[in-house]
């Protein structure tokens, strides 16, 4: 069972590399977008924009972390499942209402 699990995860490696790379790139673009509009940070209406940027940043970080977990070599089901469960619980607790 372990060899089958590892081979299945390995067959998806290029997908996780692509997803992690794309998310990391979008994190960089998010920083650029916020930096270009740094003058809006102090304004009262910017709270919604900052909140949206923060949520977007956290979601991209989660995608990068999940991609990194799947790229660990010789992964077993528990070694992958427990960190994924922990990330899911933390994200569920952070998600409002």
Residue pairs with C-beta under 8 A, 6 or more apart in sequence:
2 76
2 77
5 75
5 76
5 77
6 74
6 75
6 76
9 70
9 75
9 80
12 70
13 70
13 71
16 66
16 67
16 70
16 71
17 67
17 71
19 63
19 66
19 67
20 63
20 64
20 67
20 68
20 71
23 60
23 61
23 63
23 64
23 67
24 60
24 64
26 60
27 57
27 60
27 61
27 64
30 53
30 56
30 57
30 60
33 53
34 53
37 49
40 46
40 49
41 50
58 91
58 94
62 87
62 91
65 87
66 84
66 87
69 75
69 80
69 83
69 84
69 87
70 80
72 79
72 80
